[in-house]
Amino acid sequence: MTDPVEDGAEWAQRQQAAFPEWVIRYGGADPDLWDFGLDSLDRLTYIVFDAFPTPETIDDPGNVGFSDPAAWYLGDRKSTRLNSSHITI
């Protein structure tokens, strides 16, 4: 197992690359909705609560394709100025 801190930059790059597919599958297929703005955080909250109705579902390894790109988006949103970036598909 790799050190998650040591792998952090590579993990983030993988999730950024996976995010356009995440948008198609889970995020309404409209990349303009995902501009790192506050409305997108509300949207993400609703999507996450729908996908994870219980705490146990969050830990299910089968959900990593959903949860890792969503976690990247939330973390990257924190480090990105509002409305300065859009996801392209």
C-alpha positions in Angstrom: 0.0 0.0 0.0 1.4 3.4 -0.9 1.5 6.2 1.6 -1.6 8.4 0.9 0.2 11.6 1.7 3.2 10.7 -0.5 0.7 9.8 -3.3 -1.4 12.9 -2.7 -0.4 14.8 -5.9 -0.8 11.7 -8.1 -4.1 10.8 -6.5 -5.4 14.4 -7.1 -4.3 14.1 -10.8 -6.1 10.8 -11.2 -9.3 12.2 -9.7 -9.1 15.4 -11.8 -8.8 13.2 -14.9 -11.7 11.0 -13.7 -14.0 14.0 -12.9 -15.4 14.6 -16.4 -16.6 11.0 -16.5 -18.0 11.5 -12.9 -19.9 14.5 -14.2 -21.4 12.4 -17.0 -22.3 9.5 -14.7 -23.4 11.3 -11.5 -23.3 15.1 -12.0 -26.0 15.8 -14.6 -23.7 15.5 -17.6 -23.4 19.3 -17.8 -19.9 20.5 -17.1 -21.0 24.1 -16.8 -22.7 23.1 -13.5 -19.3 22.3 -12.0 -17.5 25.6 -11.9 -16.2 25.4 -8.3 -18.9 27.9 -7.2 -21.1 27.7 -4.2 -24.0 26.3 -6.1 -21.9 23.4 -7.2 -21.2 22.6 -3.6 -24.9 22.5 -2.8 -25.3 20.2 -5.8 -22.5 18.0 -4.7 -24.0 17.7 -1.2 -27.4 16.5 -2.6 -25.6 14.0 -4.9 -23.5 12.6 -2.0 -26.4 12.2 0.4 -28.4 10.4 -2.4 -25.4 8.1 -3.1 -24.6 7.5 0.6 -27.8 7.1 2.6 -25.9 5.5 5.5 -22.4 5.9 6.9 -21.6 2.3 6.0 -22.1 3.0 2.3 -19.3 5.6 2.4 -16.8 2.9 3.4 -17.9 0.4 0.7 -14.9 -0.1 -1.6 -17.3 -0.4 -4.5 -18.0 3.3 -4.1 -14.5 4.5 -4.7 -15.3 5.5 -8.3 -17.9 7.8 -7.0 -16.4 9.1 -3.8 -12.8 9.8 -4.8 -13.6 12.2 -7.7 -16.2 13.9 -5.5 -13.7 14.3 -2.7 -11.2 15.7 -5.2 -13.7 18.2 -6.4 -14.5 19.4 -2.8 -10.8 19.7 -2.0 -9.9 21.4 -5.2 -12.8 23.8 -4.9 -11.2 24.9 -1.6 -7.9 25.7 -3.3 -9.5 27.2 -6.5 -10.8 30.8 -6.7 -14.5 30.9 -7.3 -15.6 30.7 -10.9 -12.0 30.7 -12.2 -12.1 27.2 -13.7 -14.6 25.0 -15.6 -14.5 21.3 -16.2 -14.2 20.4 -19.9 -15.5 17.2 -21.3 
